[in-house]
């Protein structure tokens, strides 16, 4: 079991409180916690961008792992996300976990110019994204991928292993994707949630 701290609330870390966020990450590192997390809501201007914050805080710490809980997949295309997360893994000495979700808060997401997906489409897109992110890491031959939501041709994978992938799934189908393709699960707001 891992123990960590969220640097902010469900909506992310307040951009007006950057010093406090930095201090809490360093304190968590020095205190022996395993993980710090940042939420990803790129449509909220008063919140720290999760990946900018993750990069900065991993650079300010030496031992603790960092994760985004969870990456808002519709706003971060899988090929770009694969490059970002493998770069962060290389820069931090492997101290990063990729938290990924199918997307929620669609009324806000579409403000970014992202097409709205149904719940079923969102889960299918997450499934493709996990497969593609794994294909685009660990080196090897250029990747050919022709899915419904992602298509790449001749894209070279990063010569860095895929970091652990955890999902923030909650429905039966997305939990099945988690069990089949992910390395871990981050239940959101489910301290008292029980499986039937």
C-alpha positions in Angstrom: 0.0 0.0 0.0 1.2 3.5 -0.8 0.6 6.6 1.2 0.5 10.1 -0.3 -1.0 13.5 -0.3 -3.2 15.5 -2.7 -1.8 18.9 -3.4 -5.1 20.6 -3.7 -8.8 19.6 -3.8 -10.8 17.7 -6.5 -10.4 20.7 -8.9 -6.6 21.0 -8.5 -4.1 23.2 -6.7 -5.0 26.9 -6.5 -2.7 28.9 -8.7 -2.6 31.7 -6.1 -1.1 29.2 -3.6 1.9 28.0 -5.5 4.3 28.5 -2.6 2.2 26.3 -0.3 1.9 23.6 -2.9 5.7 23.6 -3.3 6.2 23.5 0.5 3.7 20.6 0.9 5.4 18.5 -1.8 8.8 19.0 -0.3 7.5 18.2 3.2 5.8 15.1 1.9 9.1 14.0 0.3 11.1 14.7 3.5 8.4 12.9 5.6 8.7 9.7 3.7 5.4 9.7 1.9 5.3 7.7 -1.3 3.2 9.9 -3.6 1.9 13.4 -4.2 -1.0 14.1 -6.6 -2.4 16.9 -8.6 -5.8 17.0 -10.2 -6.1 17.8 -14.0 -8.8 20.3 -14.9 -7.2 22.3 -17.8 -10.4 24.4 -18.3 -10.1 26.0 -14.8 -7.8 29.0 -15.2 -7.4 29.4 -11.4 -5.8 26.0 -11.0 -2.2 25.0 -11.7 -1.7 23.0 -14.9 -1.3 19.5 -13.6 1.7 18.5 -15.9 3.5 21.8 -15.4 3.1 21.4 -11.7 4.1 17.7 -11.8 7.3 18.6 -13.6 8.2 21.4 -11.3 7.5 19.4 -8.1 9.3 16.3 -9.2 12.3 18.6 -9.9 12.0 20.1 -6.4 11.9 16.7 -4.6 14.2 13.7 -4.6 12.4 10.5 -3.6 8.6 10.9 -3.7 6.6 9.9 -6.8 4.1 12.2 -8.5 0.9 11.5 -10.2 -1.9 13.4 -11.9 -5.3 12.3 -10.5 -6.5 11.8 -13.1 -5.3 13.1 -16.5 -8.3 14.5 -18.4 -7.7 12.4 -21.4 -10.1 14.2 -23.8 -8.0 17.3 -23.4 -4.6 15.6 -23.7 -4.3 13.4 -26.8 -2.7 10.0 -26.1 0.4 10.5 -28.4 1.2 13.8 -26.8 0.5 12.4 -23.3 2.8 9.5 -24.0 5.7 11.8 -24.9 5.0 14.0 -21.8 4.8 11.1 -19.3 7.9 9.3 -20.7 9.8 12.5 -20.6 8.8 13.1 -17.0 9.8 9.6 -16.1 13.2 10.0 -17.7 13.8 13.4 -16.0 12.6 12.2 -12.6 14.4 8.8 -12.5 11.1 6.9 -12.9 9.3 8.8 -10.1 6.0 9.3 -12.0 2.7 7.4 -12.2 0.3 8.1 -15.1 -3.2 8.6 -13.7 -5.7 8.5 -16.5 -9.4 8.9 -16.8 -12.0 8.7 -19.5 -13.1 12.3 -18.9 -15.9 14.0 -16.9 -17.3 17.5 -16.7 -18.0 17.5 -20.4 -19.7 20.9 -20.3 -16.3 22.3 -19.3 -14.2 20.1 -21.5 -16.0 21.1 -24.7 -15.0 24.8 -24.0 -11.4 23.6 -25.0 -12.7 22.8 -28.4 -12.8 19.1 -27.7 -15.7 17.1 -29.2 -18.1 15.7 -26.7 -18.1 12.0 -26.4 -20.7 9.7 -24.9 -19.8 7.7 -21.8 -19.3 4.6 -23.9 -17.1 6.5 -26.4 -15.1 7.9 -23.5 -14.3 4.5 -22.1 -13.4 3.2 -25.6 -11.1 6.2 -26.1 -9.4 5.5 -22.7 -8.9 1.9 -23.7 -7.2 2.9 -27.0 -5.2 5.6 -25.2 -3.7 3.1 -22.7 -2.8 0.7 -25.5 -1.3 3.5 -27.6 0.7 5.0 -24.6 2.2 1.6 -23.9 3.1 1.2 -27.6 4.7 4.6 -27.7 7.1 3.8 -24.8 9.9 1.3 -24.3 11.6 1.8 -27.6 11.3 -0.4 -30.6 10.0 0.0 -34.1 7.8 2.9 -35.3 4.2 2.5 -34.2 1.3 2.0 -36.5 -2.0 2.4 -34.7 -5.4 2.7 -36.4 -8.1 3.0 -33.8 -11.5 4.7 -33.7 -10.2 7.6 -31.7 -6.4 7.6 -32.3 -4.4 7.1 -35.4 -0.6 7.3 -35.7 1.6 6.2 -38.5 5.4 5.7 -38.2 5.6 7.4 -34.8 8.8 6.3 -32.9 8.3 5.2 -29.3 10.3 6.9 -26.6 13.3 4.7 -25.4 11.8 4.9 -21.8 9.7 2.3 -20.1 6.0 3.0 -19.7 5.4 4.4 -16.1 2.8 2.6 -14.1 -0.7 3.5 -15.4 -3.5 3.8 -12.9 -7.1 4.7 -13.8 -9.7 6.7 -12.0 -12.5 4.4 -13.3 -15.8 3.9 -11.6 -18.2 2.1 -14.0 -18.3 -1.6 -14.8 -16.9 -1.2 -18.3 -14.1 1.2 -17.3 -13.2 -1.0 -14.3 -13.0 -3.9 -16.8 -10.5 -1.8 -18.9 -8.6 -1.1 -15.7 -8.3 -4.7 -14.8 -7.2 -5.7 -18.3 -4.8 -2.9 -19.2 -3.9 -0.7 -16.2 -1.4 -1.3 -13.3 -3.5 0.3 -10.6 -6.8 2.0 -9.7 -7.4 5.3 -7.9 -11.0 5.3 -6.7 -12.2 8.9 -6.6 -14.3 10.1 -3.7 -15.0 6.5 -2.9 -13.8 6.1 0.7 -17.0 4.3 1.6 -17.6 2.7 -1.9 -18.1 -1.1 -1.8 -18.3 -3.4 -4.8 -21.6 -5.5 -5.0 
